[in-house]
Amino acid sequence: MRFSRIVAVGGYLPPKTLENAELERNAGFDSDWIYERTGILKRHISEESATEMGIKALRDAMMRSNISNEEIEYIFVVSNSTDTLIPGMAGRIQSSIAHPLGGVDVQAGCSGFLQAMEIADSMIKSGDFSTIAIVGTEKLSRIVNWKDLSIAGLFGDGAGAVVMKSSEKPGLIASYSRIQGEGWESLVQHRDSYLEMDGKTVFRFAVSAIEEAVNEVLRRSSLKIEDVDLIVPHQSNARIISRVSKDMGIPLEKFQVSIADHANTAAASVALALKDAIESKKIGESSVVLTVAYGAGLGIASNIFKL
């Protein structure tokens, strides 16, 4: 039987950072309030395009597992802050690989990266593809109003990537995703405008979405939470993760929390947190990992896989 496995994880965070104290000096925000409400200490601010960050994240992933350009057959580029509305970024990132391949842009909120993983898994299992790259890249600083307290402290720039390959051994065990139109206006960017968010509504949705996605993907995998070595959630708010931990009776130590240094990098969030978990040796070869995300749309997604 044919399976798909994650064989490479990479990421890129721009060197420039903006700490809470700087927001306090520049815009009058309470830096302690930002940390207490979100768990965020700083965010990265890019002077590069989202495309350039995506290329660097993909190159990082490929380098870590000695994957050559010629091996990549298809690429998903997931973003909510694309450099241009038309065209998407997949073609420009393909140019860095420098050989013909299939590809498409995905705009599906912060859960889009995990939804792309689910699709890539099906494509590999079909036998039509052997190696697929997924890149999440965000230049959210471009669409954030830095004078809006409800938004300014939450988001940052960065890119993450994974490469999935065909395997005779199970890698991705189960996936779950769904979308709903109800509540879409709680997190929206209108054309030629800044990102807008109803924080209380999004918080409530996020908690219920994580709990739903965790329970459903466990059911589909026939695994129990005790079988999972680490949960890697979308990094939007540390209070959301703590609330889920309490509600579900799962120790907080079982969750990867990277938000203090990254802030919310939307579609890049899970891949960057996964990279952090690997580099800190929380997980390694044969670890069972549950990734879960939620976001604009509104969307929910989760995957369970063995490294």
ZIMOGI-V55728 format. One line per field, one symbol per residue. ss: DSSP state (H for helix, E for strand, L for the rest). psi: psi as a letter, one per 20 degrees, with the letter a starting at -180 (. if undefined). burial: # if it has 9 or more other ideal C-beta (glycine too) atoms within 8 Angstrom, else .. Layout:
ss: ???
psi: ???
burial: ???
This chain:
ss: LLEEEEEEEEEELLLLEEEHHHHHHHHLLLHHHHHHHHLLLEEELLLLLHHHHHHHHHHHHHHHLLLLHHHLLEEEEELLLLLLLLLLLHHHHHHHHLLLLEEEEELLHHHHHHHHHHHHHHHHHLLLLLEEEEEEEELHHHLLLLLLHHHHLLELLEEEEEEEEEELLLLEEEEEEEELLLLHHHEEELLLLLEEELHHHHHHHHHHHHHHHHHHHHHHHLLLHHHLLEEEELLLLHHHHHHHHHHHLLLHHHEELLHHHHLELHHHHHHHHHHHHHHLLLLLLLLEEEEEEEELLLEEEEEEEEL
psi: qprqqoipprrppqhpqorhhhhgghjjqohhggghhhjphrqpppjrrhggggghgghgghhhjlpqhhhphqppopqjlqhqgpraighhhhhhhkqprqrqqpnkaiihghhhggghghhghhihqhppqpppppmhhhjpojiohighihqrqrqqqqppqqqiqpfogqqpqqqqhpjhiioqoqpkrrpqpnggghggggghgggghggghgghikrrhhiphppnrpnhphhgghgggghikpphiippojhhhhaokdiiggghhggghghjkhqbpjqppoqprqaqfqqpqqqpqp.
burial: .#####.#######...###..##....#.#..##..###.#####...##.##########.##.#...############.....#######.##...#.#.#################.###...#.###########..#...#..#################...#######.#...##.####....#####..###.###.######.###.##.#.#..#.################..#.#.#.#######.#################....#...#####################
